[in-house]
Amino acid sequence: MHKTFLLFIIIIGASVAFFGYCAVLIDWIRDYSSGVYRHDYLEAVLESGALVLYTYFGIKFFNRHVSSLR
């Protein structure tokens, strides 16, 4: 029972993180398209940097754990 609950919590956490990432990515695309980043360079750098880092660490984590399953 404990392992099932832990797996459920991990799945919920991963889903929330994924949907949060998608929401931030959609916001970034809308801001870029509307020209917000032309006026606010700090926001452009911070949001773009956060997306790049999150993507990098996500891919690194995925590759490490998927290769260990083989």
C-alpha positions in Angstrom: 0.0 0.0 0.0 2.8 2.4 0.9 4.6 1.8 -2.5 1.3 2.4 -4.4 0.8 5.7 -2.6 4.4 6.8 -3.3 4.0 6.0 -6.9 0.7 7.9 -7.1 2.4 10.9 -5.5 5.3 10.8 -7.9 2.9 10.6 -10.9 0.8 13.5 -9.6 4.0 15.5 -9.0 5.4 14.8 -12.5 2.1 15.7 -14.1 1.9 19.0 -12.2 5.5 19.8 -13.1 4.8 19.0 -16.8 1.7 21.1 -17.0 3.5 23.9 -15.2 6.3 23.7 -17.8 3.8 23.8 -20.6 2.0 26.8 -19.2 5.3 28.7 -18.8 6.3 27.7 -22.4 3.0 28.9 -23.8 3.4 32.2 -21.8 6.9 32.6 -23.2 5.6 32.1 -26.8 2.8 34.6 -26.3 5.2 37.2 -24.8 7.7 36.7 -27.6 4.9 37.0 -30.2 3.4 40.1 -28.7 6.7 41.9 -28.4 6.9 42.1 -24.6 10.6 41.1 -24.7 11.5 44.0 -26.9 10.7 46.4 -24.0 11.7 44.3 -21.0 15.1 42.6 -21.5 15.4 41.4 -17.9 12.2 39.5 -18.2 13.3 38.0 -21.5 16.6 36.8 -20.1 15.2 35.4 -16.9 12.2 33.6 -18.5 14.3 32.3 -21.4 17.1 31.2 -19.1 14.7 29.4 -16.7 13.1 27.5 -19.6 16.5 26.5 -21.1 17.8 25.3 -17.7 14.6 23.4 -16.9 14.6 21.7 -20.3 18.3 20.9 -20.0 17.9 19.3 -16.6 14.8 17.5 -17.7 16.5 15.9 -20.7 19.5 15.0 -18.6 17.3 13.4 -16.0 15.3 11.5 -18.6 18.4 10.2 -20.4 20.0 9.0 -17.2 16.9 7.1 -16.0 15.8 5.7 -19.3 19.3 4.4 -20.1 19.4 2.7 -16.7 16.1 0.8 -17.5 17.7 -0.9 -20.5 
